[in-house]
Amino acid sequence: MPTDLVSIIMPSWNTGRFIAESIKSVLHQTYQNWELIIVDDCSTDNTDEVVGEFHDERIKYLKNDKNSGAALTRNRAIQEANGEWIAFLDSDDIWAPKKLEKQISFMKSNGYVFSYHNYEKIDEDSNQLNIHVTGPTVVTKRKMYHYGYPGCLTFMYNAKFFGKIQIKDIKKNNDYAILLMLCKKADCYLLDENLAQYRIRKVSISHDKLIKKIESHYDLFRFCDEKSVIAALWFACQNMVYGAIKKLYYEKSYIDR
């Protein structure tokens, strides 16, 4: 396992419109000791063509033989990872140039093995929505079960400490499933800087109805985290409450700041 190499996990599915911008945000990192592992889940758009325009030996592009879903696609990318550090970037999101440099420095200087940072929201055309998202200074196991505070594009963990995390095949909340596995072994610490942009798309889960959200969270706790029926229902409903609290306390418009 190469020292200080960062393995960046990027699942893709029909994001040909956005993935070039995501890849460029990796190429523009001030910290250059990374590998980008893109696993495409049988896209039917021009993703192949777009990714093919990038010629960098650090970019590894793999394709699933059949459509497998985000969970198994992330699992495959993690299995291919060689780095000491594992970070995640979806194929429609963007990192700030100093994201890796600052986050690795933050973790190494404090002896942390698990961290996350703030981000802002953008629309499908990369326009800023003036919404800044942060979270608790420390996300303990208890807080992580309340709500999955770290955005997928923000958290990083030490693979030497945690190993290659693999999750069960669930259709939604698979990034939250990773967080639940990690939080059982270490707390997650906040780097209080905005270092990424999260793209809000019309097909995003954030636009699901409340009942569907509860159902997807129930599946997470019941089948992925193997909680009892009652416990899974409790955590799923609790997530809705803490999700509302998060929007109140941790999502602020720039006008409010």
PyMOL commands that set and color helices and strands:
alter all, ss='L'
color gray80, all
select helices_A, chain A and resi 19-27+47-52+70-80+99-110+141-146+159-162+174-183+205-207+210-224+229-249
alter helices_A, ss='H'
color red, helices_A
select strands_A, chain A and resi 6-12+34-40+59-63+85-88+94-95+114-122+128-133+138-139+156-158+188-199+251-253
alter strands_A, ss='S'
color yellow, strands_A
deselect
rebuild
show_as cartoon
